[in-house]
């Protein structure tokens, strides 16, 4: 009787090994065929996966009213086209003309799970961003604002305001960002103004 049980146990173990091998192969093929579905999703991944429903970008412009003699000389020495300086021959310009922008400002609005979200970012083409003073507003449904101020060191900056309001899906929503960024090596700042028109989330 023990021998018979051992034989049955051996066959069972062998069959289980075959089944495990088949199951393992099927599982690995499934994971290889759909890696996105197999990936574990964390809370931060969910926040990052918010579909951007609308976005607007505009050029940041030099604030020529702040142009100092030192800025003017720097622009002339470096051949930077700004505030009417270093224009090609024959081009009529004025001191206030922003003929060379400082980069681009972006604002994005969307919603996930019925909550609205505002993301914003800046990219400088004029040098390192050393600081910023930005006002961000949103609405009209569940309106609010945020002031983003402080030092920074890099050519790109981004921020966001998440989980704005509840039951926002289908509601009118838009956002605006205005303010300035300071650029390394310059006294004058770059003006920021970008408006994301109201749309239904």
Buried (B, 14 or more C-beta within 10 A) or exposed (E): EEEEEEEEEEEEEEEEEEEEEEEEEEEEEEEEEEEEEEEEEEEEEEEEEBEEBBBBEBBBBBBBEBBEEEBBEBBEEEEBBBBBBBBEEEEEBEEEBBBBBBBBBBBBBBBBEEBBBBBBBBBBBBBEBBBBBBBBBBBEBBEBEBEBEEEBEEBEBEBBBEEBBEEBBEBEBBBBBBBBBBBEEBBBBBBBBBBBEBEEB
